[in-house]
Amino acid sequence: MTSVVQGLVMLPVGPVNTYLLETPEGCVLIDTGLPGDAEKIMAGIHQAGRDASPIRHIILTHAHPDHIGSFAALKKRTGAEAYMHSADAPIASSGKGFRPMKAAPGFRRGILFKLFVRPVNSVEGAPIEHTVEDGQTLLPGLTAIHVPGHCAGQIALLWQAHGGVLIAADACANIMGLGLSLGYEDLELGRSSLRRLSALNFEVACFGHGKPILKEASKRFRELWP
């Protein structure tokens, strides 16, 4: 586990990052990794000094298998209520119905896409108690931003702390430096979502894949997606 800023911990599980956010209304787990990652995530939570009981909320940023794979297992372990955009909630609830993606432009992205993005027919599903819409305040100081393109129901999260902390999900990545994610359902819509994020102000940015940016993050976004 890695402390990003006070109150936000990154819990990497293989190639994907999950996050633990502390709020006055209890801890929030953001995304749940691939199937079989539940024990790794629980170990990271324990390392961060939290057991299962304070986790009151699970926010799923989008319905791809590497982000909802252990959702059902972690929901059983924690009893947390789940939040997800209405466009993707049926996929997480049923564990099936994944939409196809295409590789983003660039030779290296194309190679990595072929290596790491594998079709998955189904994962274990679980109920979503709260469907989320664009601009909705999920918890005090935490706002959802609908950023489709990589996935039709994807949300980013803007936390109004520490000068602004953006959890960008897979709208983009910071693997080979800040840039596009490996794949998109709709690339042009994804670029439009990135321009929308660039118009916001945030000091820190976190990603589903790659390291966080800890300083002047929104400036970095605007340089790439004005």
KEZA-852510 format. One record per residue: x, y, z of N, C-alpha, C, O in turn; residue in one letter. Coordinates in steps of 0.05 Angstrom, whole numbers, padded with zeros to 5 digits, always signed. Each point is the difference from the previous one (the first is absolute). Layout:
BEGIN
XYZXYZXYZXYZA;...
// end
This chain:
BEGIN
+00017-00024+00000-00017+00024+00000+00018+00025+00000+00022-00001+00010M;-00033+00023-00022+00014+00025-00002-00018+00022+00009-00022+00003-00010T;+00031+00014+00029-00015+00023+00007+00004+00022-00021+00022+00009-00005S;-00044-00001-00007+00001+00021-00021+00000+00027+00013+00019+00016-00004V;-00039-00010+00019-00002+00024+00017-00014-00009+00026-00010-00023+00001V;+00010+00039+00019-00013-00007+00025-00030-00007-00006-00014+00016-00011Q;+00006-00040+00019-00027-00008-00004-00005-00016-00025-00022-00010-00004G;+00042+00006-00013-00003-00015-00025+00024-00019-00003+00023+00009-00001L;-00029-00035-00001+00020-00020-00003-00005-00015-00026-00022-00007-00007V;+00044+00002-00008-00001-00015-00025+00007-00029+00007+00020-00005+00013M;-00037-00014-00022+00004-00028+00004+00003-00014-00027-00019-00008-00012L;+00044+00006+00002+00004-00013-00026-00004-00030+00003+00009-00013+00019P;-00023+00001-00039-00003-00029-00002+00007-00007-00029-00017+00001-00018V;+00042-00010+00015+00009-00006-00027+00001+00025-00017+00011+00020+00009G;-00023-00020-00033+00002+00023-00017-00020+00022+00005+00000+00021-00013P;-00018-00025+00032-00022+00020+00005+00002+00010+00028+00008-00014+00019V;-00016+00040-00015+00000+00012+00026-00028+00002+00011-00019+00006-00014N;+00016-00012+00040-00024+00006+00014+00008+00020+00022+00023+00005+00005T;-00044+00008+00007+00006+00022+00019-00018-00003+00024-00023-00009-00001Y;+00034+00018+00024-00014+00002+00025-00001+00029+00008+00021+00012+00005L;-00045-00001-00003-00004+00028+00007-00014+00002+00027-00021-00013+00004L;+00032+00029+00014-00012+00005+00026-00018+00024-00002+00008+00022-00009E;-00033-00025+00018-00019+00023+00001-00014-00001+00028+00001-00020+00014T;-00014+00042-00007-00014+00001+00025-00023-00021+00002-00009-00007+00021P;+00001-00003-00045-00022-00019+00000+00011-00029-00004-00015-00018-00008E;+00040+00014+00015+00011-00027-00002+00019-00002-00024+00001+00017-00017G;+00014-00039+00017+00019-00004-00022-00013-00009-00026-00021-00013+00001C;+00033+00022-00023-00011-00006-00027+00021-00016-00015+00023+00008-00001V;-00031-00031-00009+00018-00015-00018-00008+00007-00029-00023-00002-00008L;+00043+00011-00007-00005+00007-00028+00012-00021-00018+00025-00002-00002I;-00042-00012-00012+00007-00022-00018+00010-00025+00015+00008+00002+00023D;-00009-00025-00037+00004-00025+00014+00018-00020-00014+00001-00023+00007T;+00013+00032-00028+00019-00017-00013-00012-00023-00016-00024+00000-00006G;+00041-00019+00000-00008-00024-00016-00013-00021+00018+00003+00002+00025L;-00016-00022-00036-00009-00023+00016+00023-00012+00015+00022-00004-00012P;-00026-00002+00037+00021-00012+00016+00018+00020+00015+00019-00008+00014G;-00025+00034-00017+00017+00020+00013-00010+00008+00028+00012+00017+00013D;-00034-00028-00004-00012+00009+00025+00019-00002+00024+00002+00018+00016A;+00012-00041-00014+00018-00004+00022+00023+00020+00000+00009+00010+00021E;+00001-00004-00045+00022+00019-00002-00009+00028+00009+00014+00014+00014K;-00038-00007-00022-00011+00026+00007-00005+00001+00030+00006+00021+00013I;-00017-00042-00001-00004+00000+00028+00026+00001+00016+00002+00013+00021M;+00019-00026-00032+00026+00002+00013+00011+00028-00001+00012+00010+00019A;-00016+00004-00042+00008+00028-00002-00015+00018+00019+00012+00018+00012G;-00038-00023-00009-00016+00015+00019+00010-00004+00029+00002+00019+00015I;+00005-00044-00009+00011-00006+00027+00027+00014+00004+00005+00011+00021H;+00012-00011-00042+00025+00013+00001-00003+00030+00005+00016+00013+00013Q;-00038-00002-00025-00006+00029+00003-00012+00006+00028-00005+00023+00006A;+00001-00044+00010-00011+00005+00027-00030+00000+00002-00011+00010+00019G;-00002-00023-00040-00029-00001+00000-00008-00029-00003+00011-00014-00017R;-00031+00005+00032-00011-00027-00005-00025+00004-00016-00006+00022-00009D;-00010-00043+00005-00023+00001-00018-00022+00017+00011-00016+00012-00016A;+00013-00010+00042-00024+00013+00011-00004+00029-00007-00023+00008-00003S;+00044+00009+00000-00005+00028-00006-00007+00005-00030-00007+00022-00007P;+00009-00042-00010-00005+00005-00028-00030+00000-00005-00013-00021+00000I;+00002+00045-00004-00029+00003-00002-00009+00002-00029-00023-00004-00006R;+00041+00011-00012-00007+00006-00028+00020-00012-00019+00024+00000+00005H;-00034-00011-00027+00016-00009-00023-00009+00016-00024-00023-00002-00008I;+00042+00017-00004-00006+00015-00024+00014-00014-00023+00025-00004+00001I;-00039-00003-00021+00011-00013-00024+00001+00021-00022-00021+00011-00009L;+00045-00006-00001+00003+00021-00020-00011-00008-00028-00010+00017-00015T;+00011-00042+00009-00010-00010-00026-00001-00030-00001+00013-00014+00016H;-00028+00003-00035-00005-00028-00001+00018-00015-00019-00009-00011-00020A;+00035+00011+00026+00019-00017-00013+00010-00021+00020+00001+00006+00024H;+00006-00030-00033+00006-00022+00019+00022+00006+00020+00000-00011+00022P;+00019+00028-00030+00022+00006+00019-00008+00021+00021+00017+00006+00017D;-00041+00004-00018-00009+00019+00020-00024-00010+00016-00005+00009+00022H;-00009-00029-00033-00023-00012+00016+00004-00029+00005-00018-00014+00010I;+00042+00003-00016+00004-00029+00002-00005-00012+00028-00010-00022+00002G;+00019+00037+00019-00004-00010+00027-00021+00015+00015-00001-00001+00025S;-00017+00015-00039-00021+00015+00012-00018-00017+00018-00004+00006+00023F;-00006-00028-00034-00018-00017+00016+00013-00011+00025-00012+00000+00021A;+00037-00009-00024+00014-00011+00024+00005+00022+00021-00004-00006+00024A;+00011+00030-00032+00005+00021+00019-00026+00011+00012+00000+00008+00023L;-00021-00008-00038-00025+00008+00011-00010-00019+00022-00010+00008+00020K;+00015-00034-00025-00007-00020+00021+00017+00004+00025-00010-00002+00022K;+00036+00008-00026+00018+00003+00023-00006+00025+00016+00002-00001+00024R;-00010+00022-00037-00003+00026+00014-00028+00008+00006-00005+00015+00019T;-00014-00025-00034-00028+00009+00002-00005+00028-00010-00020+00012+00007G;+00039-00001-00022-00001+00028-00009-00022+00003-00022-00005-00019-00015A;-00006+00043+00014-00019+00007-00022+00016+00009-00024+00022+00012+00003E;-00032-00018-00027+00015+00005-00025-00012+00022-00016-00024+00005+00000A;+00042+00010-00014-00008+00023-00016+00013-00004-00028+00023-00009-00003Y;-00039+00015-00018+00010-00003-00027-00018+00016-00019-00024+00003+00005M;+00035+00006-00028-00016+00014-00019-00021-00018-00011+00004-00024-00003H;-00027+00036-00004-00023-00016-00008+00005-00015-00026-00012-00021-00005S;+00030+00030-00012+00006-00013-00026+00015-00026+00005-00001-00018-00017A;+00016+00016+00039+00016-00024+00005-00010-00018+00022+00009-00023+00003D;-00027+00033+00014-00010-00015+00023-00011-00027-00008+00005-00019+00015A;-00020+00016-00037-00011-00026-00007+00022-00021-00005-00004-00024+00005P;+00027+00033-00015+00023-00019-00005+00011-00010+00026+00005-00024+00003I;+00000+00042+00016+00011-00008+00026-00020-00017+00015+00008-00018+00015A;-00034+00024-00018-00020-00016+00015-00002-00028-00011-00003-00019+00016S;+00005+00016-00042-00003-00027-00012+00027-00014-00004+00001-00024-00001S;+00020+00040+00000+00027-00012-00005+00005-00007-00029+00019-00014-00006G;-00036+00024-00012+00004-00006-00028-00011+00023-00017-00012+00019+00010K;+00017-00021-00037-00009+00021-00018+00022+00020-00006-00006+00023-00007G;+00032-00031+00010+00022+00019-00005+00000+00009-00029-00004-00015-00018F;+00009+00041+00015+00001+00012-00027+00029-00002-00011+00019+00001+00015R;-00016-00004-00041+00027-00003-00012+00015+00027+00000-00013+00021-00001P;+00039-00023+00001+00018+00023-00003+00018-00004-00024+00005-00023-00009M;+00007+00045+00000+00021-00001-00020+00025+00014+00011-00002+00017+00018K;+00025-00025-00028+00025+00011+00010+00001+00030-00007-00009+00008-00021A;+00021+00007+00039+00005+00028-00005+00023+00003-00020+00016-00019-00003A;-00013+00043-00010+00021+00003-00019+00028-00002+00013+00003+00005+00024P;+00016-00014-00040+00028-00002+00009+00009-00029+00000-00015-00018+00009G;+00039+00013-00018+00011-00027-00003+00002-00014+00027-00009-00022+00003F;+00021+00036+00017+00003-00013+00026-00026-00006+00014-00004-00021+00012R;-00015+00040-00015-00027-00005+00011-00013-00025-00013-00012-00016+00013R;+00016+00014-00040-00012-00022-00014+00012-00027+00010-00015-00019+00003G;+00041+00018+00001+00013-00024+00011-00010-00006+00028-00007-00023+00005I;+00006+00043+00012-00009-00005+00028-00029-00008+00001-00008-00016+00016L;-00008+00028-00034-00028-00007-00002-00003-00030-00006-00016-00014+00013F;+00031+00004-00032-00002-00028-00008+00010-00018+00023-00010-00022+00004K;+00030+00032+00011+00011-00017+00022-00018-00001+00024-00003-00021+00013L;-00010+00044-00006-00013+00002+00026-00031+00001-00001-00013-00005+00020F;+00002+00013-00043-00029+00002-00001-00012-00025-00013+00000-00003-00024V;-00009-00014+00041-00011-00026-00009-00030-00001+00004-00010+00010+00020R;-00005-00022-00039-00029-00001+00004-00007-00017+00025+00012-00021+00005P;-00032+00031+00009-00011-00014+00023-00030-00002-00004-00013+00020-00005V;+00003-00044+00007-00029-00004-00004-00017+00008+00024-00021+00012-00003N;+00031-00017+00027-00016+00006+00024+00017+00000+00025+00022-00012+00001S;-00032+00027+00019+00011-00001+00027-00024-00003+00018-00023+00001-00009V;+00028-00004+00035-00022-00002+00019-00013+00027+00004+00015+00019+00006E;-00041-00017-00009-00013+00025+00004-00011+00004+00028-00001-00019+00016G;-00007+00043-00010-00011+00007+00027-00017+00025-00003+00004+00015-00019A;-00023-00010+00037-00018+00023-00003+00015+00027+00002+00019+00003+00015P;-00030+00016-00030+00009+00028+00001-00023+00016+00014-00022+00002-00012I;+00027+00008+00036-00022+00014+00014-00005+00029-00010-00022+00010+00001E;+00043+00003-00012-00002+00028-00007+00010+00004-00028+00024-00004-00006H;-00041+00012-00013+00009+00008-00026+00008+00029+00000-00012+00016+00013T;+00033-00010-00028+00013+00026+00001-00003+00015-00026+00001-00013-00021V;-00005+00038+00022-00002+00017-00024+00021+00022+00001+00012+00005+00021E;-00007+00007-00044+00020+00021-00002-00005+00023+00019-00022+00010+00002D;+00043-00002+00012-00001+00023+00018-00012-00006+00027-00003+00018+00017G;-00003-00043-00012-00012-00008+00025+00020+00000+00023+00023-00009-00003Q;-00030+00020+00026+00016-00002+00024-00005-00026+00013-00023-00006+00009T;+00043-00012-00008-00004-00026+00011+00003+00000+00030-00016-00013+00014L;+00036+00027-00004+00005+00003+00028+00010+00029+00004+00008+00012-00020L;-00009-00001+00043+00010+00028+00004+00027+00004-00012+00020-00014+00007P;-00018+00033-00026+00026+00006-00012+00008-00018-00023+00022+00003-00010G;-00039-00022+00002+00007-00019-00021-00021+00001-00022-00023-00007+00005L;+00031+00015-00029-00018+00004-00022+00007-00019-00023+00023-00005-00006T;-00044-00006-00006+00003-00018-00023-00002+00016-00026-00016+00018-00003A;+00034-00024-00016+00001+00013-00026-00002-00022-00021+00017-00018-00001I;-00038+00019-00015-00003-00020-00021+00020+00004-00022+00000+00021-00013H;+00017-00040+00008+00021+00002-00020+00000-00025-00019+00018-00017+00002V;-00038+00015-00019-00001-00022-00018+00021+00000-00021+00014+00020-00004P;-00011-00042-00010+00020-00003-00021+00015-00026+00004-00002-00018-00017G;+00017+00017+00038+00013-00026+00007-00022-00020+00006+00003-00024-00007H;-00024+00033+00021-00022-00017+00007-00025+00019+00003+00003+00021+00011C;-00025-00030-00022-00023+00018-00002-00010+00011+00026-00009+00023+00002A;+00012-00039+00020-00010+00009+00026+00022+00008+00019-00003+00001+00024G;+00027+00006-00035+00022+00006+00018-00004+00027+00014-00010+00019-00012Q;+00018-00018+00037+00001+00025+00016+00028+00004+00010+00014-00018+00008I;-00006+00044-00008+00023+00009+00016-00011+00012+00026-00024+00006+00002A;+00041-00004+00018-00008+00011+00026+00018+00024+00006+00025-00002-00001L;-00037+00024+00009+00015+00023+00009-00005+00004+00029-00022+00005+00009L;+00044-00007+00006-00001+00003+00029+00011+00028+00007+00022+00007-00007W;-00039+00008+00021+00007+00028+00006+00017+00001+00026-00008+00010+00021Q;+00033-00020-00024+00019+00001+00022+00028+00002-00012+00004-00008-00023A;+00014+00019+00039+00028+00002-00009+00004+00015-00027+00016-00008-00016H;-00033+00028+00012+00002+00015-00025-00014-00014-00023+00002+00008-00023G;-00017-00029+00029-00015-00015-00021+00015-00025-00007+00023+00000-00008G;-00037-00023+00011+00011-00026-00007-00019-00013-00021-00023-00005+00007V;+00033+00000-00031-00015-00013-00020+00007-00029-00001+00023-00008-00004L;-00043-00009+00006+00003-00029-00005-00011-00004-00028-00025-00002-00004I;+00042+00000-00016-00008+00000-00028-00009-00026-00011-00009-00001-00023A;+00011-00020+00039-00007-00027-00009+00016-00006-00025+00025+00004+00000A;-00037-00014-00022+00014-00007-00024-00005+00020-00023+00003-00006-00023D;-00012+00030+00030-00002+00021-00020+00026+00004-00014+00002+00007-00023A;+00020-00010+00039+00027+00001-00011+00017-00017+00019-00011-00013+00018C;+00037+00012-00023+00018-00017+00016+00026+00015+00004+00006+00019-00015A;+00010-00028+00034+00026+00012+00004+00021-00023+00002+00014-00003+00020N;-00013-00013-00041+00017-00023+00000+00027+00007-00014+00021-00004+00011I;-00023+00013-00035+00024+00009-00016+00000+00030+00000+00005+00013-00021M;-00010-00001+00043-00006+00029+00001-00030+00004-00003-00014-00019-00008G;+00005+00043+00014-00029+00005-00003-00008-00001-00029+00013+00011-00017L;-00035-00025+00012-00010-00003-00027-00026-00016-00001-00012-00005+00021G;+00004-00003-00044-00024-00015-00004+00002-00027+00014+00022-00010+00005L;-00045-00001+00002-00001-00028+00009+00006-00018-00023+00002+00008-00023S;+00000-00034+00029+00007-00019-00022-00023-00004-00019+00005-00005-00024L;-00030+00007+00033-00022-00005-00018-00024+00017+00007-00003+00011+00022G;-00015-00008-00042-00025+00016+00003-00023-00014-00015+00004-00012-00021Y;-00027+00015+00032-00024-00007-00014-00006+00020-00022-00010-00006-00021E;+00016+00032+00027-00005+00022-00019+00022+00020+00005-00001+00016+00019D;+00022-00016-00036+00023+00016+00004-00006+00030+00000+00010+00015+00017L;-00026-00006-00036-00006+00029-00002-00015+00010+00024+00004+00022+00010E;-00023-00039-00001-00014+00007+00025+00019+00001+00024-00002+00016+00017L;+00021-00035-00017+00021+00000+00021+00016+00026-00001+00007+00011+00022G;+00001-00002-00045+00015+00025-00002-00016+00024+00010+00010+00017+00014R;-00036-00017-00020-00017+00021+00009-00002+00000+00031+00000+00021+00013S;-00001-00045-00002-00001-00002+00030+00026+00010+00012-00001+00013+00021S;+00023-00018-00034+00026+00010+00010+00002+00030-00001+00011+00013+00018L;-00022-00001-00039-00001+00029-00001-00017+00012+00022+00005+00021+00011R;-00026-00036-00004-00018+00010+00022+00015-00002+00026-00002+00019+00016R;+00017-00040-00011+00016-00002+00024+00021+00021+00002+00006+00011+00021L;+00006-00004-00045+00021+00020+00000-00010+00028+00008+00016+00017+00009S;-00042-00012-00011-00011+00026+00008-00004+00002+00030-00006+00022+00010A;+00010-00043+00005-00002+00000+00029+00026+00008+00012+00021+00000-00013L;-00022+00007+00039+00024+00006+00015+00005-00021+00021-00017-00005+00017N;+00040-00007-00018+00008-00021+00019+00030-00001+00002+00014+00001-00021F;-00004-00004+00044+00029-00002+00005+00011-00028-00005+00022-00004-00010E;-00038-00016+00018+00008-00028-00001-00018-00016-00019-00024+00005-00001V;+00035-00024-00014-00016-00017-00017+00008-00029+00005+00024-00006+00002A;-00043-00012+00000+00004-00028+00004-00013-00015-00023-00019+00010-00013C;+00028-00034+00007-00008-00015-00024-00005-00029+00006+00010-00011+00020F;-00026-00001-00037-00005-00029+00002+00026-00016-00006+00004-00022+00009G;+00012+00034-00026+00025-00013-00008+00023+00021+00000-00002+00020-00015H;+00022-00025+00030+00023+00018+00001+00002+00015+00026-00018-00002+00018G;+00039+00018-00016+00006+00015+00025-00016+00026+00002-00007+00011-00021K;+00002-00002+00045-00014+00026+00003+00019+00023-00007+00024-00002+00001P;-00037+00024-00009+00014+00026-00003-00006+00016+00025-00023+00005+00006I;+00044+00004+00008-00004+00012+00026+00002+00030+00000-00004+00013+00021L;+00010-00001-00044+00003+00030-00001-00009+00010-00027+00008-00010-00021K;-00023+00032+00021-00009+00014-00024-00012-00019-00021+00006+00002-00023E;-00022-00020+00032-00011-00021-00017-00018+00011-00022+00001-00008-00023A;-00019+00027+00030-00018+00011-00020+00015+00015-00022-00008+00001-00023S;+00031+00011+00030+00017+00013-00020+00010-00020-00020+00001+00005-00024K;+00007-00028+00034+00009-00022-00018-00022-00009-00019+00005-00005-00023R;-00029+00003+00034-00023-00008-00017-00004+00021-00022-00004-00007-00023F;+00004+00032+00030-00005+00022-00019+00021+00001-00022-00006+00007-00023R;+00031-00015+00029+00021+00000-00020-00006-00021-00022+00007+00004-00023E;-00019-00026+00031-00006-00022-00019-00028+00002-00013-00003-00006-00023L;-00016+00016+00039-00028+00000-00010-00012+00028+00005-00018+00003+00016W;+00027+00017-00031-00010+00028+00004-00029+00003-00008-00011+00022+00002P;
// end
